Amino acid sequence: MGDFDSDRKGTGTAEWAEVNENICRGCQNMCLYCYAAYNANRFGQRDRENWGREELTKRAEIQAYPAKNGVIMFPSSHDITPFNLDAYIRVAKLILEKGNKLLIVSKPRLECVEKMILEFELYRKQILFRFTMGTVQESVSLLWEPGAPLPRERRECLALAYGRGFDTSVSIEPMLEGFQMTEILVEWVRPFVSKTIWIGKMNKPQLRVPKTHAYLVDAILKMQSDDQIMNLYEWFKDDGIIRWKDSIKTVVELHKSRVDHHYGNRCSCGKPLPKINASIEAKLDMGASCPHAEIPVEKGKW
């Protein structure tokens, strides 16, 4: 049975779990980048502006659940809200009673987390709470996630679960700002994280975010340019609590491959090729034959 932070192949939710479960259609968070809202509109299931209307599906009525291999992520396409909380707890208990591992991913509401902590006390060792936070700033959260709890409430939920002995994790996917504010966010939540902090870019914003918010997409693309992502990677690459989502790994591998192709396994001075960083990228751009060389005062003179 896979652990919560096993090194899985795949992208998206497949990086976290072997099985996804959901019992609700619609989500009151109304996140502008939501893939579920985008797909529902794309396939004619529901207009985007009506995605905030929640309704339980047939999966909310199940009476039994089997033991399964790996981690079960529940939910994956909606959130846990006062509307579906009782149904969520009932189905989650069916999952847990068979010994399954349950990954609870949410933009958490305090009233929901308080009740889940009481109801799931006997199953603490089978559960990981992974709370999503993309910013520390209320104004940014309100722009991107107008119906979701504000960052301070989410941090309070994280501290509560941590203090009651549950394993905790944070998902900074999507990042809602650039690398500097993401660094601040990491340190803001770190004291209440027992496992890992996952970081990932906003996926396909030009496709999924409504065109009426194109100005926000332009801003996020600038804040999450490859240079920004490499700066973030350099800052946290040796931090044991940080894990990278596929969107970050893709950028890092692209730039690492570029440097490896230019220099080979060893540089011209005979020393081993150092780890990729912004300094080496700059030297490559300036035509350096050796990554250990000092950057000259005048461009192109080595």
N, C-alpha and C positions, 0 to 999 in steps of 0.2 A: 504494500500500500504506500503510495507516494506521500512524502511529507509536504507541508504547506509551502516551503521554499525550496523544493527540489528544482534542479536545473532542467526544465522541460523544454522540449523543442516546440516550435510553433509560434504563433503571434496572438495578440489580443488576450482573451480569457484563457486560451490554451497554455499560456505561460504560467498560469496560476492553478488550474484545476483540470481534472479529467472529465468532469461532468458539470453541466449547467442546469439549474432549475429556476423556474419562474412561475408565479401564480397570478400575475396581474398584468393588465394591458393599460398603458398610460402611466404618466408620472407627473406629479405636481411640481417637481423641481423645474421643469421647462428649460433645461439647459440648452443653450443655442447650438452646442456641438454634438448633441445626442444622436448616436447612430440609430437607436431604436425608433426615435421620432422621425428621423430622416427616411428610414426604410419603410415605416408605416405609411408615410406620405407617398413615397416612391411607388409602392405597390398598390396604392389606392385603398388601403385599409382604414386610414384616418387622416384627415387634414392636420397639418402641423399645428395650427392654432388651437386645435381641440385635444392635443396630446395630454394636457393637464387633467383631463377627465379620466379617473381611475375606475376600472371594473375588474372584478375577479374572473379568472378563466376556469375551465374545468379542472385544471391541475390543483386548484384550491380545495377540491372536493375529495381528493384521494384519501383512502382509508388505511393504506399500508404502503410501506416503502422497503425495497430489498437492500441487503448489504451490497455495496459496490466497491470495486477497487479504485483507489486514488481519492482525491479530494473533490468534494461537491461544492461548487460555488452557487450560493443561493442568497439573494437574487443576482441576476446578471444583466437584465434588461429593464428593470424597474427599481424603485427604492422601497424601503420599509417606512411606511407612513401610518398615521393614526387610522386611516381608512382600512388598510390591509393587515394591521399588526396582529390581531387575534388569529386570523387565518394563517399568517406567516408563522407564528409561534406553534400552532397546531401541526402544520406540515413539517416544520423544522424538528419538532420532537419525534415525529415518525422517522425522520432521517437519522437522528441521533440515537434513537432506541435500538437501532440495528448495528451500532458501533461505528457508523460512518464518521469521517472527518468533514466538518462543516466550515467553509470559508464564508463569513458574513461580510459582504462589501456594501457600504452605505455612505451617503452623506448624512450623517446621523442626526436624529432629533432626540433631545434629551428625554422626553417622555417615553419614547420607544425604547431607547437603550436601558433606561431604568427598569422597565418591565421585562425586557429580554434577560437582563442580568439576574433577576429574581427567578425567572422561569427556567433558565438554562444552568443554574448553579451546579446541578448534579453532573453536567456534561462538560464542565470547564476544560478538561484535558483534550476534548475532541474538537474544540472551537478555536478559531482565530478571527478576531474582529479586525477588519482592514477598512479604515475610514478614509474617505477621499477628501483631500484638501489641496486646492491648486493655488491658493494665495492666502496671505495674512490680512489682506485689505478688504474691508467690507464693500467699498465702492466697486472694486474689481469683481468681487463675487456677485454682487447685484447685477452687474452688466451681463455676465455670462450665465449665471445660474439664478435667475430672478425669483424662483419659487423655493429654493433650497435654504436650509439653515445657514446662518452666517458663520464665518470661520471661528469666532469665539465659542459658539455653542458646540461646534464639532470638536474643538480642542477639549472642552469640558467633558464631552462624552468619552473621548479618548482617555482622559485622566481618570474618569469614573471606572471604566472597564479595567484599566491598568491597576487601579487601586484595589479592585475587588478580586484580583488574582487571575484575570483572563489574559491570555496572550493577545498582544496588540501589534498592529502594523499600520502603516500609512501609505496610501497611494497618492503620489503627486502626478497623477495622469488624469486629465491633461494639466501640464504646467499652464498657468494663466498669465505668467509674466516671464521675464528674462532670467538669466542665471543669477544675478545678484539678489533679487527678491526671492528666488528659489532657495538660495543659500540661507537666507533669513528664515524662511519657512521651515527648512530642515531643522534648524536649531530651536525653533519655537515648539516643535512637536517632539523632538528627540527625547526629552526627559520621561515621556510617557509611552515610549515604544519598546516593547520587549523583544521583538523579532526584527523586522526589516522595514525600510522605507524605499518604496519603488518610485522611480522617476521616469516620466515619459512625455513626449511632445503631444500637442493636440493633433489628432489624426484626421487627415483630409478636410481641413477647415474650409477650403475653397469649394468643396463639394457639399458638405453637410450643413454648414452654417447658412441660414437664410440670407439671400442677396441683400435684404434691407440692412444687414449688419456687415457689409463688405468692409467698412472702415475698421471694424474690430479685427477682421481677418488680416487686413494689411498690417496692422500693428503687431499681431501675434506672429506673423511670418518674419517680421524684422527682429522681434525679440527672441525668436527661436531659430535664427540663422545658424549655419554650421559653425561659424566662429563662436557664437554664444554657447552652443552646445558643447563644443570642445573646451571652452573655458570652464564650464560646469563639470565636465568629465575630469579635467585636470584637478579641479579642486577636491573632488570626492572619490577619485579612483582608488585610493587606498583605504577608504573608510569602510569598515566591515559591515556596517548597518545598511549601506546603500546597495540597492539592486537596480539594474537598468532595464527598462522595457525595450522592446524590439526597435522602436523608433529611434532611440538613442544609440543602440548597438549598431544600427545601420550607418549612422553618421560616423561613429568612431571607426568602424571597419573600413569605410570608404577612405577616410583620411589616413589611416594606418597603411592601407594598401598603396596609397599614392606615395607615401614616404618609402615604403619597402621597395617599390618598383624603381624609384629614383636611385636609392643608395645600395640596394641589395642587402644581404645579411650582415655585411661589415662595411664600414666606411673606408675611405681612401687612406686614413691614418692607421688602419689596422685594428682599431678598437671595435668592440661589439656595438651594434646599432642600439642607441638608447631608446627608451620608451617614447612614443609619440607625444608631443606637446606643442603648444603654440609657438615656442621658440624655434623648434625644428621646422614647423610649417613655414615660418617667416624665412628661414634660411633657404628652404627649398624654393620659395617664390623668388628669392634673390640670386638663385643659381649657384648655391654653395656646393662644393664637391665633398665637403666633410661636415657632418652634423655637430661636430665638437668645436668647429671654428667660432670665433667671436664675430658677432654682427658688426660690420665696419661702419664707420661714420658716413661714408659715401656709398650709396647703393651700388652693388655690383662689383665692388673692389674687395678681393679676398687676399 
